[in-house]
Amino acid sequence: MTNIKSMKSTLATCAAVLLLSLSGVANAQKTQGQPMQHDGKDMKQSMPNMDHKMGDMPMTGDADHDFAMMMKSHHQAGIEMAEKELKNGKDTKMKAMAKKIISDQTKEIAKLDKWMATNKPMK
């Protein structure tokens, strides 16, 4: 008797897993080839992330060095937003601008990194 109950329970669990799996496949097929819905939350989150990083950043007392550190964080947030535009955007002009922003800001970050590596903070 216990074995029958155990088998029924196992079969019920398997059936539930199968139904959930099929439901997931059906939903994936409905949205396949369609862009994900964008509610703006992921893009908007870039700003508080940047503000948090910049707010927690220890200042060196050297205005040039502090400027370089903060601009690097600012440019990184721009790159993150541009990446989200590429992922979710539809307009070709905006996507082209996002690609340019990623390229330009990546180069700026490299310049800032190079400058900071060769110019230690003055105290």
Secondary structure, DSSP 8 states (H G I E B T S, - for coil): -HHHHHHHHHHHHHHHHHHHHHHHHHHHHHHTTS-----SHHHHTHHHHHHHHHHHS---S-HHHHHHHHHHHHHHHHHHHHHHHHHH---HHHHHHHHHHHHHHHHHHHHHHHHHHHS----
